[in-house]
Amino acid sequence: MDVIDSLVDAVGRTPLVRLNRVTEGLSCPVYAKVEYLNPGGSVKDRIALSMVEDAEARGLLRPGSTIVEATSGNTGVGLAMVAAQRGYRCVFVIPDKSSAEKIAVLRAYGAEVLVCPGNVPIGHPEHVRSVSERVAAETPGAWLSDQYNNAFNPLAHYRSTGPEIWRQTDGRVTHFVAGVGTGGTITGTARYLKEVSQGRVTVVGADPESSVYAGGEGRPYFVESVGHFRHPETTEDLWPEAYDQDLVDLFERVSDRESLLTARDLARREGLLVGGSAGTAVVAALRVAARLGPDDLVVVLLPDSGRIYLSKVFDDGWMRHYGFLDHEGDGPAVRDLL
Ligand code: PMP
């Protein structure tokens, strides 16, 4: 029989798909790593599995344990999927900026979800990280997976995402483009690709315009799960341990408008229904590809699906309300913005 024992065995091995229409006029090929085809719907399934397996091996997770995490949503879904299969309870602490769909999906997997204000500084008692630490400390048998500082986050990408991209491109990838949230994706994938290519792969971070990773001033922005927003009252600057900035060769800074319109464009013109952070990454990839030629090969990672943003990115009323659509229906074609 052609079967697998558990859905968890279907994590990874996602397709690498050529972008054909949004790349019109470019001579450099651009391929998209379509991470929403993971069974939990995002790139984060990879790290959920690797962090849980490490915690089990170290005896931190046993049947009946509770997994606690501060998550913008996708890591929670990956953890909830693994937890459902192995009998763990889940408590997720999520900022109120995350879409209603993400919260509903987490609850559908049986997780308990605490929604916290997204506009308080790190260190504030209501900040998602403070609440997750408190819940973990107060819950017997709890394990805080701590994706921002867990080495098994970047390691998952070093062991799976990087080797997959290298194999799928027959070693011809020259540029890798991804957003930076915890930094795990770009760090682990970049480390592998740079090692295996002896430094020939250029790594590009795609950052929301006002995020601090690429030197922005840290104002809030709409795109979820990438970049880092610094509250004006924050004194500590908590750089995730999962992120090694030395592996990023250059950054492209991308506005909310470009990111969100590009996500819509990818659905309509490539049949790729992806979230806003995939839009951010594709804008950066197209800018990079425009400076390259036919002997180069750009790979861009698309973290998750547009289905969990139907009430935002794909809702014309929401887009118009925030000034991202000038006219009824379609916004300007993405190429006009580059
Ligand atoms: N985009 C989305 C939709 C995500 O969920 C995440 C993970 N938070 C990222 C981008 C960034 O990935 P990473 O945390 O590995 O930097």
py3Dmol code that shows the C-alpha trace and the ligand (Angstrom):
import py3Dmol

protein = """\
ATOM      1  CA  MET A   1       0.000   0.000   0.000  1.00  0.00           C
ATOM      2  CA  ASP A   2       1.131   3.568  -0.630  1.00  0.00           C
ATOM      3  CA  VAL A   3       0.362   5.001   2.825  1.00  0.00           C
ATOM      4  CA  ILE A   4       2.044   6.886   5.681  1.00  0.00           C
ATOM      5  CA  ASP A   5       1.613   6.226   9.400  1.00  0.00           C
ATOM      6  CA  SER A   6       0.906   9.796  10.336  1.00  0.00           C
ATOM      7  CA  LEU A   7       0.342  13.154   8.689  1.00  0.00           C
ATOM      8  CA  VAL A   8       3.487  14.320  10.434  1.00  0.00           C
ATOM      9  CA  ASP A   9       5.439  12.109   8.006  1.00  0.00           C
ATOM     10  CA  ALA A  10       4.201  14.389   5.198  1.00  0.00           C
ATOM     11  CA  VAL A  11       6.026  17.484   6.524  1.00  0.00           C
ATOM     12  CA  GLY A  12       8.542  18.913   4.036  1.00  0.00           C
ATOM     13  CA  ARG A  13       9.428  17.825   0.485  1.00  0.00           C
ATOM     14  CA  THR A  14       7.384  20.748  -0.873  1.00  0.00           C
ATOM     15  CA  PRO A  15       7.448  21.593  -4.600  1.00  0.00           C
ATOM     16  CA  LEU A  16       9.650  24.250  -6.165  1.00  0.00           C
ATOM     17  CA  VAL A  17       7.488  25.995  -8.760  1.00  0.00           C
ATOM     18  CA  ARG A  18       8.596  28.334 -11.524  1.00  0.00           C
ATOM     19  CA  LEU A  19       6.937  31.772 -11.446  1.00  0.00           C
ATOM     20  CA  ASN A  20       5.799  32.463 -14.983  1.00  0.00           C
ATOM     21  CA  ARG A  21       3.621  35.560 -15.197  1.00  0.00           C
ATOM     22  CA  VAL A  22       4.701  37.935 -12.418  1.00  0.00           C
ATOM     23  CA  THR A  23       8.233  37.533 -13.816  1.00  0.00           C
ATOM     24  CA  GLU A  24       7.345  38.658 -17.357  1.00  0.00           C
ATOM     25  CA  GLY A  25      10.233  40.598 -18.898  1.00  0.00           C
ATOM     26  CA  LEU A  26      12.886  39.166 -16.551  1.00  0.00           C
ATOM     27  CA  SER A  27      15.631  36.923 -17.955  1.00  0.00           C
ATOM     28  CA  CYS A  28      16.546  35.388 -14.580  1.00  0.00           C
ATOM     29  CA  PRO A  29      14.346  32.424 -13.566  1.00  0.00           C
ATOM     30  CA  VAL A  30      12.550  32.672 -10.209  1.00  0.00           C
ATOM     31  CA  TYR A  31      11.331  29.540  -8.429  1.00  0.00           C
ATOM     32  CA  ALA A  32       8.973  29.514  -5.441  1.00  0.00           C
ATOM     33  CA  LYS A  33       9.257  27.014  -2.570  1.00  0.00           C
ATOM     34  CA  VAL A  34       5.563  26.482  -1.854  1.00  0.00           C
ATOM     35  CA  GLU A  35       5.463  25.907   1.897  1.00  0.00           C
ATOM     36  CA  TYR A  36       1.686  26.091   2.268  1.00  0.00           C
ATOM     37  CA  LEU A  37       1.648  22.543   0.904  1.00  0.00           C
ATOM     38  CA  ASN A  38       2.922  21.305   4.254  1.00  0.00           C
ATOM     39  CA  PRO A  39       0.130  19.386   6.051  1.00  0.00           C
ATOM     40  CA  GLY A  40      -0.487  22.119   8.653  1.00  0.00           C
ATOM     41  CA  GLY A  41      -0.432  24.750   5.918  1.00  0.00           C
ATOM     42  CA  SER A  42       2.881  26.517   6.515  1.00  0.00           C
ATOM     43  CA  VAL A  43       6.676  26.373   6.667  1.00  0.00           C
ATOM     44  CA  LYS A  44       6.335  26.193  10.450  1.00  0.00           C
ATOM     45  CA  ASP A  45       5.368  22.496  10.388  1.00  0.00           C
ATOM     46  CA  ARG A  46       9.068  21.819   9.861  1.00  0.00           C
ATOM     47  CA  ILE A  47      10.175  23.508  13.077  1.00  0.00           C
ATOM     48  CA  ALA A  48       7.209  22.250  15.110  1.00  0.00           C
ATOM     49  CA  LEU A  49       8.266  18.689  14.408  1.00  0.00           C
ATOM     50  CA  SER A  50      11.958  19.291  15.026  1.00  0.00           C
ATOM     51  CA  MET A  51      11.400  21.190  18.311  1.00  0.00           C
ATOM     52  CA  VAL A  52       8.950  18.533  19.615  1.00  0.00           C
ATOM     53  CA  GLU A  53      11.257  15.638  18.716  1.00  0.00           C
ATOM     54  CA  ASP A  54      14.150  17.346  20.517  1.00  0.00           C
ATOM     55  CA  ALA A  55      12.006  18.003  23.617  1.00  0.00           C
ATOM     56  CA  GLU A  56      10.845  14.379  23.646  1.00  0.00           C
ATOM     57  CA  ALA A  57      14.415  13.127  23.326  1.00  0.00           C
ATOM     58  CA  ARG A  58      15.446  15.297  26.286  1.00  0.00           C
ATOM     59  CA  GLY A  59      12.491  14.098  28.404  1.00  0.00           C
ATOM     60  CA  LEU A  60      10.860  17.563  28.524  1.00  0.00           C
ATOM     61  CA  LEU A  61       7.682  16.308  26.849  1.00  0.00           C
ATOM     62  CA  ARG A  62       5.834  13.222  28.040  1.00  0.00           C
ATOM     63  CA  PRO A  63       2.287  11.993  27.354  1.00  0.00           C
ATOM     64  CA  GLY A  64      -0.066  14.469  29.030  1.00  0.00           C
ATOM     65  CA  SER A  65       2.403  17.380  28.875  1.00  0.00           C
ATOM     66  CA  THR A  66       1.317  20.859  27.774  1.00  0.00           C
ATOM     67  CA  ILE A  67       3.060  22.699  24.931  1.00  0.00           C
ATOM     68  CA  VAL A  68       3.105  26.489  25.428  1.00  0.00           C
ATOM     69  CA  GLU A  69       4.209  28.955  22.734  1.00  0.00           C
ATOM     70  CA  ALA A  70       3.965  32.616  21.805  1.00  0.00           C
ATOM     71  CA  THR A  71       3.058  32.452  18.134  1.00  0.00           C
ATOM     72  CA  SER A  72       1.591  34.634  15.408  1.00  0.00           C
ATOM     73  CA  GLY A  73      -0.287  31.488  14.389  1.00  0.00           C
ATOM     74  CA  ASN A  74       1.573  29.148  12.076  1.00  0.00           C
ATOM     75  CA  THR A  75       3.986  27.660  14.606  1.00  0.00           C
ATOM     76  CA  GLY A  76       0.942  27.019  16.775  1.00  0.00           C
ATOM     77  CA  VAL A  77      -0.787  25.144  13.964  1.00  0.00           C
ATOM     78  CA  GLY A  78       2.296  22.971  13.383  1.00  0.00           C
ATOM     79  CA  LEU A  79       2.627  22.278  17.109  1.00  0.00           C
ATOM     80  CA  ALA A  80      -1.116  21.598  17.473  1.00  0.00           C
ATOM     81  CA  MET A  81      -0.999  19.096  14.617  1.00  0.00           C
ATOM     82  CA  VAL A  82       1.928  17.209  16.137  1.00  0.00           C
ATOM     83  CA  ALA A  83       0.374  17.494  19.630  1.00  0.00           C
ATOM     84  CA  ALA A  84      -2.994  16.115  18.503  1.00  0.00           C
ATOM     85  CA  GLN A  85      -1.268  13.062  17.135  1.00  0.00           C
ATOM     86  CA  ARG A  86       0.860  12.488  20.243  1.00  0.00           C
ATOM     87  CA  GLY A  87      -1.593  13.429  23.011  1.00  0.00           C
ATOM     88  CA  TYR A  88      -0.198  16.757  24.273  1.00  0.00           C
ATOM     89  CA  ARG A  89      -2.279  19.744  25.378  1.00  0.00           C
ATOM     90  CA  CYS A  90      -1.511  23.124  23.761  1.00  0.00           C
ATOM     91  CA  VAL A  91      -1.780  26.690  25.034  1.00  0.00           C
ATOM     92  CA  PHE A  92      -0.899  29.397  22.501  1.00  0.00           C
ATOM     93  CA  VAL A  93      -0.455  33.076  23.188  1.00  0.00           C
ATOM     94  CA  ILE A  94      -1.166  35.104  20.077  1.00  0.00           C
ATOM     95  CA  PRO A  95      -1.059  38.867  19.367  1.00  0.00           C
ATOM     96  CA  ASP A  96      -4.353  40.554  18.418  1.00  0.00           C
ATOM     97  CA  LYS A  97      -2.797  41.565  15.075  1.00  0.00           C
ATOM     98  CA  SER A  98      -3.063  37.935  13.893  1.00  0.00           C
ATOM     99  CA  SER A  99      -5.995  37.178  11.607  1.00  0.00           C
ATOM    100  CA  ALA A 100      -9.245  35.793  13.056  1.00  0.00           C
ATOM    101  CA  GLU A 101      -8.796  32.756  10.804  1.00  0.00           C
ATOM    102  CA  LYS A 102      -5.503  31.826  12.493  1.00  0.00           C
ATOM    103  CA  ILE A 103      -7.135  31.918  15.938  1.00  0.00           C
ATOM    104  CA  ALA A 104     -10.104  29.868  14.697  1.00  0.00           C
ATOM    105  CA  VAL A 105      -7.795  27.274  13.125  1.00  0.00           C
ATOM    106  CA  LEU A 106      -5.795  26.863  16.347  1.00  0.00           C
ATOM    107  CA  ARG A 107      -9.014  26.345  18.326  1.00  0.00           C
ATOM    108  CA  ALA A 108     -10.211  23.848  15.697  1.00  0.00           C
ATOM    109  CA  TYR A 109      -7.137  21.710  16.435  1.00  0.00           C
ATOM    110  CA  GLY A 110      -8.190  21.721  20.110  1.00  0.00           C
ATOM    111  CA  ALA A 111      -5.654  24.271  21.347  1.00  0.00           C
ATOM    112  CA  GLU A 112      -6.378  26.837  24.044  1.00  0.00           C
ATOM    113  CA  VAL A 113      -5.685  30.323  22.664  1.00  0.00           C
ATOM    114  CA  LEU A 114      -4.971  33.470  24.703  1.00  0.00           C
ATOM    115  CA  VAL A 115      -5.130  36.685  22.666  1.00  0.00           C
ATOM    116  CA  CYS A 116      -2.895  39.525  23.912  1.00  0.00           C
ATOM    117  CA  PRO A 117      -2.490  43.146  22.831  1.00  0.00           C
ATOM    118  CA  GLY A 118       0.110  43.498  20.077  1.00  0.00           C
ATOM    119  CA  ASN A 119       0.917  47.108  20.922  1.00  0.00           C
ATOM    120  CA  VAL A 120       2.633  46.676  24.286  1.00  0.00           C
ATOM    121  CA  PRO A 121       6.422  46.660  24.683  1.00  0.00           C
ATOM    122  CA  ILE A 122       8.464  43.515  25.261  1.00  0.00           C
ATOM    123  CA  GLY A 123       8.741  43.062  29.031  1.00  0.00           C
ATOM    124  CA  HIS A 124       5.179  44.376  29.621  1.00  0.00           C
ATOM    125  CA  PRO A 125       3.162  41.802  31.640  1.00  0.00           C
ATOM    126  CA  GLU A 126       0.589  41.522  28.825  1.00  0.00           C
ATOM    127  CA  HIS A 127       3.153  41.036  26.037  1.00  0.00           C
ATOM    128  CA  VAL A 128       2.777  37.632  24.323  1.00  0.00           C
ATOM    129  CA  ARG A 129       6.219  36.509  25.426  1.00  0.00           C
ATOM    130  CA  SER A 130       5.644  37.471  29.108  1.00  0.00           C
ATOM    131  CA  VAL A 131       2.247  35.744  29.117  1.00  0.00           C
ATOM    132  CA  SER A 132       3.651  32.573  27.523  1.00  0.00           C
ATOM    133  CA  GLU A 133       6.477  32.457  30.084  1.00  0.00           C
ATOM    134  CA  ARG A 134       3.985  32.924  32.932  1.00  0.00           C
ATOM    135  CA  VAL A 135       1.619  30.231  31.622  1.00  0.00           C
ATOM    136  CA  ALA A 136       4.540  27.803  31.211  1.00  0.00           C
ATOM    137  CA  ALA A 137       5.786  28.511  34.752  1.00  0.00           C
ATOM    138  CA  GLU A 138       2.332  28.081  36.287  1.00  0.00           C
ATOM    139  CA  THR A 139       1.286  24.932  34.381  1.00  0.00           C
ATOM    140  CA  PRO A 140       2.631  21.634  35.753  1.00  0.00           C
ATOM    141  CA  GLY A 141       4.342  19.581  33.022  1.00  0.00           C
ATOM    142  CA  ALA A 142       4.477  22.514  30.615  1.00  0.00           C
ATOM    143  CA  TRP A 143       7.160  22.938  27.957  1.00  0.00           C
ATOM    144  CA  LEU A 144       7.740  26.334  26.358  1.00  0.00           C
ATOM    145  CA  SER A 145       8.969  25.598  22.855  1.00  0.00           C
ATOM    146  CA  ASP A 146      10.397  29.145  22.521  1.00  0.00           C
ATOM    147  CA  GLN A 147      10.803  29.258  18.743  1.00  0.00           C
ATOM    148  CA  TYR A 148      12.697  32.566  18.947  1.00  0.00           C
ATOM    149  CA  ASN A 149      15.557  31.014  20.875  1.00  0.00           C
ATOM    150  CA  ASN A 150      15.265  27.286  20.121  1.00  0.00           C
ATOM    151  CA  ALA A 151      18.233  25.937  18.094  1.00  0.00           C
ATOM    152  CA  PHE A 152      15.946  23.278  16.602  1.00  0.00           C
ATOM    153  CA  ASN A 153      14.117  26.034  14.704  1.00  0.00           C
ATOM    154  CA  PRO A 154      17.018  26.943  12.347  1.00  0.00           C
ATOM    155  CA  LEU A 155      18.265  23.359  12.487  1.00  0.00           C
ATOM    156  CA  ALA A 156      15.018  22.115  10.900  1.00  0.00           C
ATOM    157  CA  HIS A 157      15.766  24.305   7.874  1.00  0.00           C
ATOM    158  CA  TYR A 158      19.445  23.344   7.809  1.00  0.00           C
ATOM    159  CA  ARG A 159      18.386  19.687   7.685  1.00  0.00           C
ATOM    160  CA  SER A 160      15.372  19.886   5.349  1.00  0.00           C
ATOM    161  CA  THR A 161      14.596  23.185   3.550  1.00  0.00           C
ATOM    162  CA  GLY A 162      18.195  23.855   2.480  1.00  0.00           C
ATOM    163  CA  PRO A 163      18.962  20.338   1.176  1.00  0.00           C
ATOM    164  CA  GLU A 164      15.608  20.212  -0.653  1.00  0.00           C
ATOM    165  CA  ILE A 165      16.330  23.480  -2.500  1.00  0.00           C
ATOM    166  CA  TRP A 166      19.855  22.353  -3.403  1.00  0.00           C
ATOM    167  CA  ARG A 167      18.593  18.999  -4.720  1.00  0.00           C
ATOM    168  CA  GLN A 168      15.586  20.468  -6.541  1.00  0.00           C
ATOM    169  CA  THR A 169      17.779  22.980  -8.418  1.00  0.00           C
ATOM    170  CA  ASP A 170      20.610  20.483  -9.118  1.00  0.00           C
ATOM    171  CA  GLY A 171      22.875  22.848  -7.217  1.00  0.00           C
ATOM    172  CA  ARG A 172      22.130  25.748  -9.593  1.00  0.00           C
ATOM    173  CA  VAL A 173      20.495  28.097  -7.071  1.00  0.00           C
ATOM    174  CA  THR A 174      22.452  31.371  -6.903  1.00  0.00           C
ATOM    175  CA  HIS A 175      20.144  33.509  -4.716  1.00  0.00           C
ATOM    176  CA  PHE A 176      17.825  32.607  -1.833  1.00  0.00           C
ATOM    177  CA  VAL A 177      15.164  35.087  -0.695  1.00  0.00           C
ATOM    178  CA  ALA A 178      13.061  34.823   2.491  1.00  0.00           C
ATOM    179  CA  GLY A 179      11.460  36.954   5.180  1.00  0.00           C
ATOM    180  CA  VAL A 180      12.762  37.108   8.743  1.00  0.00           C
ATOM    181  CA  GLY A 181      10.349  36.536  11.640  1.00  0.00           C
ATOM    182  CA  THR A 182      12.165  34.421  14.212  1.00  0.00           C
ATOM    183  CA  GLY A 183      14.932  34.218  11.598  1.00  0.00           C
ATOM    184  CA  GLY A 184      14.912  30.418  11.699  1.00  0.00           C
ATOM    185  CA  THR A 185      14.030  29.908   8.028  1.00  0.00           C
ATOM    186  CA  ILE A 186      16.647  32.226   6.589  1.00  0.00           C
ATOM    187  CA  THR A 187      19.355  31.201   9.079  1.00  0.00           C
ATOM    188  CA  GLY A 188      19.097  27.420   8.694  1.00  0.00           C
ATOM    189  CA  THR A 189      18.508  27.459   4.928  1.00  0.00           C
ATOM    190  CA  ALA A 190      21.259  30.015   4.288  1.00  0.00           C
ATOM    191  CA  ARG A 191      23.767  28.147   6.447  1.00  0.00           C
ATOM    192  CA  TYR A 192      23.197  24.935   4.470  1.00  0.00           C
ATOM    193  CA  LEU A 193      23.187  26.581   1.024  1.00  0.00           C
ATOM    194  CA  LYS A 194      26.340  28.599   1.752  1.00  0.00           C
ATOM    195  CA  GLU A 195      28.158  25.532   3.069  1.00  0.00           C
ATOM    196  CA  VAL A 196      27.194  23.237   0.210  1.00  0.00           C
ATOM    197  CA  SER A 197      27.915  25.879  -2.475  1.00  0.00           C
ATOM    198  CA  GLN A 198      31.135  27.043  -0.788  1.00  0.00           C
ATOM    199  CA  GLY A 199      29.697  30.515  -0.337  1.00  0.00           C
ATOM    200  CA  ARG A 200      28.332  30.955  -3.872  1.00  0.00           C
ATOM    201  CA  VAL A 201      24.688  31.419  -2.827  1.00  0.00           C
ATOM    202  CA  THR A 202      23.663  35.010  -2.034  1.00  0.00           C
ATOM    203  CA  VAL A 203      21.065  35.311   0.723  1.00  0.00           C
ATOM    204  CA  VAL A 204      18.510  38.122   0.627  1.00  0.00           C
ATOM    205  CA  GLY A 205      16.264  39.106   3.528  1.00  0.00           C
ATOM    206  CA  ALA A 206      12.845  40.520   2.624  1.00  0.00           C
ATOM    207  CA  ASP A 207      11.821  42.931   5.371  1.00  0.00           C
ATOM    208  CA  PRO A 208       8.752  45.115   5.933  1.00  0.00           C
ATOM    209  CA  GLU A 209       9.755  48.720   5.267  1.00  0.00           C
ATOM    210  CA  SER A 210       9.671  49.878   8.887  1.00  0.00           C
ATOM    211  CA  SER A 211      10.949  46.672  10.561  1.00  0.00           C
ATOM    212  CA  VAL A 212      14.175  46.914  12.520  1.00  0.00           C
ATOM    213  CA  TYR A 213      15.917  43.915  10.889  1.00  0.00           C
ATOM    214  CA  ALA A 214      16.864  45.921   7.787  1.00  0.00           C
ATOM    215  CA  GLY A 215      17.392  49.112   9.762  1.00  0.00           C
ATOM    216  CA  GLY A 216      13.855  50.511   9.759  1.00  0.00           C
ATOM    217  CA  GLU A 217      12.608  52.616  12.644  1.00  0.00           C
ATOM    218  CA  GLY A 218      10.335  49.903  14.041  1.00  0.00           C
ATOM    219  CA  ARG A 219       6.914  51.443  13.304  1.00  0.00           C
ATOM    220  CA  PRO A 220       3.992  48.971  13.166  1.00  0.00           C
ATOM    221  CA  TYR A 221       2.995  47.482   9.805  1.00  0.00           C
ATOM    222  CA  PHE A 222       0.231  45.194   8.539  1.00  0.00           C
ATOM    223  CA  VAL A 223       2.072  42.207   7.075  1.00  0.00           C
ATOM    224  CA  GLU A 224       2.039  39.414   9.672  1.00  0.00           C
ATOM    225  CA  SER A 225       4.812  37.178  10.968  1.00  0.00           C
ATOM    226  CA  VAL A 226       7.850  38.857   9.412  1.00  0.00           C
ATOM    227  CA  GLY A 227      10.076  41.699  10.525  1.00  0.00           C
ATOM    228  CA  HIS A 228      10.399  43.074  13.996  1.00  0.00           C
ATOM    229  CA  PHE A 229       8.437  46.006  15.389  1.00  0.00           C
ATOM    230  CA  ARG A 230       9.963  47.854  18.322  1.00  0.00           C
ATOM    231  CA  HIS A 231       7.525  49.497  20.686  1.00  0.00           C
ATOM    232  CA  PRO A 232       8.695  53.049  21.526  1.00  0.00           C
ATOM    233  CA  GLU A 233       8.801  52.167  25.231  1.00  0.00           C
ATOM    234  CA  THR A 234      10.883  49.028  24.730  1.00  0.00           C
ATOM    235  CA  THR A 235      14.276  49.355  26.303  1.00  0.00           C
ATOM    236  CA  GLU A 236      15.532  45.814  25.694  1.00  0.00           C
ATOM    237  CA  ASP A 237      16.130  44.876  22.089  1.00  0.00           C
ATOM    238  CA  LEU A 238      15.560  41.171  21.982  1.00  0.00           C
ATOM    239  CA  TRP A 239      17.239  39.804  18.869  1.00  0.00           C
ATOM    240  CA  PRO A 240      16.139  36.163  18.442  1.00  0.00           C
ATOM    241  CA  GLU A 241      18.859  33.570  18.977  1.00  0.00           C
ATOM    242  CA  ALA A 242      17.330  31.666  16.059  1.00  0.00           C
ATOM    243  CA  TYR A 243      18.526  34.472  13.749  1.00  0.00           C
ATOM    244  CA  ASP A 244      22.139  34.826  12.580  1.00  0.00           C
ATOM    245  CA  GLN A 245      22.298  38.147  10.743  1.00  0.00           C
ATOM    246  CA  ASP A 246      25.799  37.408   9.419  1.00  0.00           C
ATOM    247  CA  LEU A 247      24.257  34.926   6.963  1.00  0.00           C
ATOM    248  CA  VAL A 248      22.142  37.609   5.255  1.00  0.00           C
ATOM    249  CA  ASP A 249      24.092  39.335   2.463  1.00  0.00           C
ATOM    250  CA  LEU A 250      21.562  42.056   1.712  1.00  0.00           C
ATOM    251  CA  PHE A 251      18.049  43.208   2.545  1.00  0.00           C
ATOM    252  CA  GLU A 252      15.219  44.446   0.361  1.00  0.00           C
ATOM    253  CA  ARG A 253      12.748  46.668   2.205  1.00  0.00           C
ATOM    254  CA  VAL A 254       9.170  46.200   1.059  1.00  0.00           C
ATOM    255  CA  SER A 255       6.075  48.287   1.859  1.00  0.00           C
ATOM    256  CA  ASP A 256       2.777  46.844   3.104  1.00  0.00           C
ATOM    257  CA  ARG A 257       1.134  47.975  -0.127  1.00  0.00           C
ATOM    258  CA  GLU A 258       3.628  46.156  -2.364  1.00  0.00           C
ATOM    259  CA  SER A 259       3.457  43.009  -0.204  1.00  0.00           C
ATOM    260  CA  LEU A 260      -0.318  42.791  -0.047  1.00  0.00           C
ATOM    261  CA  LEU A 261      -0.933  43.607  -3.720  1.00  0.00           C
ATOM    262  CA  THR A 262       1.706  41.075  -4.719  1.00  0.00           C
ATOM    263  CA  ALA A 263       0.051  38.374  -2.603  1.00  0.00           C
ATOM    264  CA  ARG A 264      -3.194  39.118  -4.489  1.00  0.00           C
ATOM    265  CA  ASP A 265      -1.353  39.074  -7.800  1.00  0.00           C
ATOM    266  CA  LEU A 266       0.164  35.669  -7.064  1.00  0.00           C
ATOM    267  CA  ALA A 267      -3.318  34.206  -6.524  1.00  0.00           C
ATOM    268  CA  ARG A 268      -4.789  35.757  -9.651  1.00  0.00           C
ATOM    269  CA  ARG A 269      -1.882  35.401 -12.051  1.00  0.00           C
ATOM    270  CA  GLU A 270       0.028  32.335 -10.835  1.00  0.00           C
ATOM    271  CA  GLY A 271      -2.709  30.367  -9.025  1.00  0.00           C
ATOM    272  CA  LEU A 272      -0.667  30.601  -5.822  1.00  0.00           C
ATOM    273  CA  LEU A 273      -2.952  31.591  -2.930  1.00  0.00           C
ATOM    274  CA  VAL A 274      -0.414  32.830  -0.380  1.00  0.00           C
ATOM    275  CA  GLY A 275      -0.223  35.163   2.623  1.00  0.00           C
ATOM    276  CA  GLY A 276       1.135  38.699   2.879  1.00  0.00           C
ATOM    277  CA  SER A 277       4.652  37.681   3.932  1.00  0.00           C
ATOM    278  CA  ALA A 278       4.964  35.616   0.738  1.00  0.00           C
ATOM    279  CA  GLY A 279       4.098  38.834  -1.088  1.00  0.00           C
ATOM    280  CA  THR A 280       6.936  40.596   0.765  1.00  0.00           C
ATOM    281  CA  ALA A 281       9.382  37.848  -0.246  1.00  0.00           C
ATOM    282  CA  VAL A 282       8.275  37.805  -3.899  1.00  0.00           C
ATOM    283  CA  VAL A 283       8.634  41.607  -4.267  1.00  0.00           C
ATOM    284  CA  ALA A 284      12.209  41.252  -2.960  1.00  0.00           C
ATOM    285  CA  ALA A 285      12.869  38.277  -5.268  1.00  0.00           C
ATOM    286  CA  LEU A 286      11.605  40.155  -8.345  1.00  0.00           C
ATOM    287  CA  ARG A 287      13.778  43.165  -7.519  1.00  0.00           C
ATOM    288  CA  VAL A 288      16.819  40.900  -7.137  1.00  0.00           C
ATOM    289  CA  ALA A 289      16.016  38.960 -10.337  1.00  0.00           C
ATOM    290  CA  ALA A 290      15.677  42.237 -12.275  1.00  0.00           C
ATOM    291  CA  ARG A 291      19.389  42.843 -11.581  1.00  0.00           C
ATOM    292  CA  LEU A 292      20.405  39.315 -12.698  1.00  0.00           C
ATOM    293  CA  GLY A 293      20.567  37.304 -15.926  1.00  0.00           C
ATOM    294  CA  PRO A 294      19.669  33.875 -17.366  1.00  0.00           C
ATOM    295  CA  ASP A 295      22.607  32.125 -15.696  1.00  0.00           C
ATOM    296  CA  ASP A 296      21.351  33.037 -12.237  1.00  0.00           C
ATOM    297  CA  LEU A 297      18.570  31.245 -10.393  1.00  0.00           C
ATOM    298  CA  VAL A 298      16.508  32.833  -7.627  1.00  0.00           C
ATOM    299  CA  VAL A 299      14.595  30.737  -5.075  1.00  0.00           C
ATOM    300  CA  VAL A 300      11.980  32.523  -2.958  1.00  0.00           C
ATOM    301  CA  LEU A 301      10.210  30.900  -0.012  1.00  0.00           C
ATOM    302  CA  LEU A 302       6.417  31.322   0.295  1.00  0.00           C
ATOM    303  CA  PRO A 303       5.640  30.621   3.989  1.00  0.00           C
ATOM    304  CA  ASP A 304       1.877  30.115   4.131  1.00  0.00           C
ATOM    305  CA  SER A 305      -1.536  30.121   2.466  1.00  0.00           C
ATOM    306  CA  GLY A 306      -3.843  33.016   1.709  1.00  0.00           C
ATOM    307  CA  ARG A 307      -6.767  31.049   3.145  1.00  0.00           C
ATOM    308  CA  ILE A 308      -5.998  32.292   6.644  1.00  0.00           C
ATOM    309  CA  TYR A 309      -6.080  35.925   5.474  1.00  0.00           C
ATOM    310  CA  LEU A 310      -9.365  35.913   3.545  1.00  0.00           C
ATOM    311  CA  SER A 311     -10.772  38.542   5.927  1.00  0.00           C
ATOM    312  CA  LYS A 312      -7.787  40.838   5.301  1.00  0.00           C
ATOM    313  CA  VAL A 313      -5.525  40.649   2.237  1.00  0.00           C
ATOM    314  CA  PHE A 314      -8.217  39.090   0.042  1.00  0.00           C
ATOM    315  CA  ASP A 315     -11.084  41.233   1.325  1.00  0.00           C
ATOM    316  CA  ASP A 316     -11.547  44.283  -0.905  1.00  0.00           C
ATOM    317  CA  GLY A 317     -13.324  46.203   1.888  1.00  0.00           C
ATOM    318  CA  TRP A 318     -10.411  45.670   4.305  1.00  0.00           C
ATOM    319  CA  MET A 319      -7.857  46.564   1.628  1.00  0.00           C
ATOM    320  CA  ARG A 320      -9.750  49.735   0.678  1.00  0.00           C
ATOM    321  CA  HIS A 321     -10.277  50.739   4.304  1.00  0.00           C
ATOM    322  CA  TYR A 322      -6.509  50.829   4.843  1.00  0.00           C
ATOM    323  CA  GLY A 323      -5.859  52.556   1.522  1.00  0.00           C
ATOM    324  CA  PHE A 324      -4.209  49.617  -0.238  1.00  0.00           C
ATOM    325  CA  LEU A 325      -6.685  49.552  -3.153  1.00  0.00           C
ATOM    326  CA  ASP A 326      -7.256  52.650  -5.252  1.00  0.00           C
ATOM    327  CA  HIS A 327     -10.137  51.263  -7.287  1.00  0.00           C
ATOM    328  CA  GLU A 328     -12.869  48.652  -7.006  1.00  0.00           C
ATOM    329  CA  GLY A 329     -11.454  45.137  -7.260  1.00  0.00           C
ATOM    330  CA  ASP A 330      -7.914  44.840  -8.546  1.00  0.00           C
ATOM    331  CA  GLY A 331      -5.057  46.975  -7.403  1.00  0.00           C
ATOM    332  CA  PRO A 332      -2.351  48.017  -9.843  1.00  0.00           C
ATOM    333  CA  ALA A 333      -0.334  45.143 -11.293  1.00  0.00           C
ATOM    334  CA  VAL A 334       2.649  44.388  -9.116  1.00  0.00           C
ATOM    335  CA  ARG A 335       5.201  45.158 -11.812  1.00  0.00           C
ATOM    336  CA  ASP A 336       4.017  48.781 -11.786  1.00  0.00           C
ATOM    337  CA  LEU A 337       5.219  49.088  -8.203  1.00  0.00           C
ATOM    338  CA  LEU A 338       8.751  47.787  -8.627  1.00  0.00           C
TER     339      LEU A 338
END
"""
ligand_1 = """\
16
PMP
N 5.824 34.282 7.182
C 4.915 33.629 7.901
C 3.499 33.610 7.436
C 5.289 32.995 9.087
O 4.377 32.352 9.828
C 6.635 33.079 9.509
C 7.031 32.481 10.807
N 6.729 33.319 11.932
C 7.553 33.776 8.720
C 7.112 34.346 7.549
C 8.994 33.970 9.125
O 9.722 32.794 9.287
P 10.843 32.683 10.403
O 10.174 32.769 11.743
O 11.449 31.336 10.177
O 11.819 33.783 10.217
"""
view = py3Dmol.view(width=600, height=400)
view.addModel(protein, "pdb")
view.setStyle({"model": 0}, {"cartoon": {"style": "trace"}})
view.addModel(ligand_1, "xyz")
view.setStyle({"model": 1}, {"stick": {}})
view.zoomTo()
view.show()
